[in-house]
């Protein structure tokens, strides 16, 4: 009998934990309310199934406990019941999948007017690039990365000259404007994750990945790396600041462009940058 | 039900292989060490898997200590922590669960349950074990090489796995890859054996649709493994080349700490596709044998036929087939073409239907049964609840958009531990309590067994259920420590302490179980023959434990399916599969006979 009591406690306790425990998602700060909605739908459908099945097992254990004077029923199949259960399950699955795919369609379709911002990951830090006046991010190549050109921006591409580069500072974004993040990595896989935005995507060396959000409240949030990237994985943090449009524009105007940084480098250092082209494949 | 008359049986074709001439051992060495008896090989597999599994258990304690009490243990640096999680995961998934279900239960039960004297290739079977042992030793050796084992995470994703920011870059990763390649070679030898034995060496009358579901589960899982492991094999070899020969299968241009490496042109995502093309079927390689075994435990201990046997067989086959077209649901946020999400979310959620049917059929088998709350039944019930829980969280992660906030968080850790860690392990325990009398002729201590069950079932639930909620909050997985993070309240540290304590207790309960095993082999209460009054052939052998060759001079003949429990009008509440029909035995009363 103990097992029946424990099963009832598991069912009731799980529901109680869900309702009363302090651990739940953070207050949302992006447009992805629909993601939360799909989670809630999934919770309802699966939660009902879980509680019903657990209580059913508890009931069976009590009701059909072994007795010498009784025999189990001999009934190998029940086509009608099996058919109904299949249909109900399929309906439940459709109930979760259909809204899920609908929201996914939006997740993979950034609005055409979205601002583009580039996120660059490397062991174990974040840096950011805005397209500048022309609204176009200059082309890049990992082979061009050097001490003075940490983003690997193509110096001959005019679109890249006015790109605004942010290193060692938080990412600033204006409130209420859709933004498409273009993600790039120089070394290993990383993942750009802000729990309050509900959204994330891997950074993959050798390619550019993306996702989009619209920030819906001002404040400071934390960027976490969510793809194991070596020893410093847990320390690979960054800041993100959602501001009113004016504050954001003021801040942005104070930042240096690629052209300015290159000029500064030539002025102050005046030395050729050596890129080790014949370095071994890995550091021993 | 599902009867054939003796004449029918004589008309059935015999197996393609005639009676085998078994190689009988002549010395201690050939009987217990270089044995060709599948039952001994099974025990060798099980013992080796358990020993290396204990290492993984200790590793889980260590990582939980770090998560529960960060900054308290000087000997756990980030390097150590990442090595613990990597080795824990790899050992548990491949070297323990896969080896135990297929090498252990497969070897012991296939010949006995289908009425064969042994596997069809006993020598290759022996080789399979020794290569597995070499793979395990190679894996264990990584703890002692300079730099220690790899800390790349059990998924071994490049480029990180072979670059210097990851522990074990020098030796650990190389030995790990070599060990995996060896494991696959060894497994292929065993796996071909299991499949061919099931197809070719069944006793007369043992049609496929009369096989116990245990055999169906192991059979389908083995086919999955034979098709899936080659994908891991090639990815392992290619990664090894990238590491040792500087090829660039998975390596694009890389700037590592300001230094340009000589790689270029490869694709990290290709590795993920290859890995998960193996990795997802792997989940079912572990789960499907558990599905099969638990069906037989429930039927036997509820004294009732498994509900919807034919549907159960079809569900196993459909799940096996679908498991090959869902792999990229592990990669929704990997940067692959986002439109893959539509296909893989749909295929993944379709798998829920046959899986749910299996769950319904288990609980419907309990309905109007005559339920013994024996240890195997308790573990089976524990499995059902755990599996339902882990299965429904799979519906969160399989549904692409719901996966976006949850992937790479503790929710994923909680999900896969429930569904492919705790649930199959509960079946393993139930199966050991069930078949221990057959294997040793003795009972396991029942008091210790109950202690083991309650702590494991309740404890594991207490560990993993709350962990999901950390994931909802956004707590990422594979973090050495959370440090100061604004959105994570202090109560998370308390919950982490609680989970750690529960994990220590549950781990200790497994030590009690190991003690029980060793103690009972020598001093357990003697068991009578067929103590559970089961119908399947392994309990109908001449001797218990069965001798080499399994059956007496005559191989058994099979007259009925494996689930003739509580047949109306029969004297006992079970009829063994090899019992000829009584002259007045009626045809099946209701339902379509699954013959």
Interface residues (C-beta under 8 A of the other chain):
Chain A: X2 X3 X6 X7 X10 X14 X17 X21 X22 X23 X24 X25 X26 X34 X35 X38 X39 X42 X45 X46 X47 X49 X50 X53 X54 X56 X57 X60 X61 X64 X65 X66 X67 X70 X71 X72 X73 X74 X75 X76 X77 X78 X81 X82 X85 X86 X89 X90 X93 X96 X97 X100 X101 X103 X104 X105 X107 X108 X122 X123 X124 X141 X142 X143 X145 X147 X152 X183 X186 X187 X188 X189 X191 X193 X195 X196 X198 X199 X200 X201 X202 X203 X204 X205 X206 X207 X209 X220 X221 X222 X224 X225 X226 X227 X228 X229 X230 X231 X232 X233 X234 X235 X237 X275 X276 X277 X279 X280 X281 X282 X283 X284
Chain B: X1 X78 X79 X82 X151 X152 X153 X157 X159 X160 X162 X163 X164 X165 X166 X167 X169 X170 X246 X252 X253 X254 X255 X256 X257 X258 X259 X260 X261 X262 X263 X266 X267 X268 X269 X302 X303 X304 X305 X307 X308 X309 X310 X311 X333 X334 X335 X338 X339 X341 X342 X345 X346 X349 X350 X352 X353 X356 X357 X359 X360 X361 X363 X364 X366 X367 X368 X369 X370 X371 X372 X373 X378 X381 X384 X385 X388 X389 X392 X393 X395 X396 X399 X400 X401 X402 X404 X405 X407 X408 X409 X454 X457 X458 X461 X465 X466 X469 X470 X472 X473 X474 X476 X478 X479 X480 X481 X482 X483 X485 X486 X487 X489 X491 X492 X495 X563 X565 X566 X567 X568 X573 X588 X589 X590 X591 X592 X593 X594
